[in-house]
């Protein structure tokens, strides 16, 4: 089974010896000019990236795949590749929920400057950004059934309802046949294609209950967090409450998968730049993170346009940040590649009346020339 975000299942690799050592050094650099943050971290004598008031430095010791600090050119994507290498060579190895096993680190960060329409798309492998954009637009509808995605050829969520169907019915139908039935049979899709109240449902229809007396409650109109953030960015840009939250504790058990990219906070600087901090509780670096970075950047860009702001900085923060043990071929292939070129730019064809009215045709990516795609199985 091959995941859309990415290799046919390779055999798990044996644990490799760590070939890097880590240290922290304080930084007292002068304030960065706009757009410099993506290059600053890699202009140091050793490869690393800025995190708060410290520079996180990875000192290469014995790895042939990574270019030396003297030869590699500054590029924001080294943050991603260094994180991947750190996890693969130093991560804590353990059995996870899926039974596949992971190597993980806890508490990570990547920063990216969105100025000028720049987008954090990897160049060391192709990221299918239109698939990620279609998923994001689906989130904004509040839908929870995979059928609209299936009809657009988006396969991201297929594994979860397929696994649930096979477990519930005992019918060992292939995932391809299952997806065909979802597309062809609306009643079948209604029964077996729903994911529960995931992501978009919480974003635009967070459930609200009001008392009716005698200890009883009824469902009321839900909260549209995205619409509220648009209004607060327009009316009170200095607020520290521009937040979209997906972690609804009361409904986690009803979700096919609790939200990984769970908390978005937006911040408006004094010069009218819109910044985004995304906290992700769990992150598959090989398959999920490239989509998550793009999704957060797209979210920020659309909000900026709707609120007459300029795109600022994206700050991604990971909790349990991991690679699966069956991703060996992808990881080792990608770590031998070198990022290149300036970040591609997202061109918006129009400004609709509402953030909920964008269409895939509104997005054009300029100057994206990645290396070949790499794939891996999705852990369910």
Order of alpha helices (4+ residues) and beta strands (2+ residues): beta-alpha-beta-beta-alpha-beta-beta-alpha-alpha-alpha-alpha-alpha-alpha-beta-beta-alpha-beta-beta-beta-alpha-beta-alpha-beta-beta
